[in-house]
Amino acid sequence: MTTNIVESINSVLRFARMLPVVHLIDEITNMLLYWFSQRRDLARKCQSTLCPDLGEKKLRKRLDAASRMNVVKINDEEYNVLDGDMNGLVNLQNRSCTCRKFDLEQLPCKHAIAVCRHLKLNPYSLASSYYTRATWAAAYAEFIYLVPPQGTWVIPDHLHNIKILPPLSKVMPGRRKTQRIPSKGEDRRENKCSRCGVKGHYQNTCKQSFLVTNKQQVA
């Protein structure tokens, strides 16, 4: 996940990375300032309990799926949920389910929501605080200010004579990549072959092109 985040930032800054380092820092500052301001306004206008895209949308889809499930009580903490496909064993005390979605996402899965309906509990109470609107607003509550002109900087005397050198780096051969590598499971937009119109290959590796060439050689 960390590598994917870095690649996403590199993709956004693919043109700014060619600038001198001072201008690159200005571009990063302006980008973060815009992002924080935009998300701060979205969080202020949000009326839902959870974040609209991350929590609320997922939970509403699971609410519809949980309405068709049967719940069998094992004890006061564990419940077996029958969904007709992959049953789930829910433990409300540990906030876990055998489908592993509740454990990994810290958001009630469809089996946990079915248990909440059976017990007449609010499924939003089982969601992690990281999905709440308050946490979303707190993440972007701080303000970012632009760097003032260099003439107004107050630099201590013991820093004037320090020379900061760039880090040692080895430039790899080949053209630098400007787009990030999609993670497994992402929707990859593959280019179509210009000859047959099928995704996944290009004209120089097209099988139809190979067959046409062989026919021409035989003729």
NORRA-V218720 format. One record per run of one state. SS is the DSSP state (H for helix, E for strand, - for the rest). FROM is the first residue (numbers start at 1). TO is the last residue. If there is no record, write none. Layout:
# NORRA-V218720
((SS;FROM;TO) (SS;FROM;TO))
This chain:
# NORRA-V218720
((-;1;1) (H;2;12) (-;13;15) (H;16;18) (-;19;20) (H;21;45) (-;46;49) (E;50;50) (-;51;51) (H;52;66) (-;67;69) (E;70;73) (-;74;77) (E;78;82) (-;83;87) (E;88;91) (-;92;95) (E;96;97) (-;98;100) (H;101;105) (-;106;109) (H;110;119) (-;120;122) (H;123;126) (-;127;128) (H;129;131) (E;132;132) (H;133;139) (-;140;149) (H;150;152) (-;153;156) (H;157;159) (-;160;191) (E;192;192) (-;193;198) (E;199;199) (-;200;202) (H;203;205) (-;206;206) (H;207;218) (-;219;219))
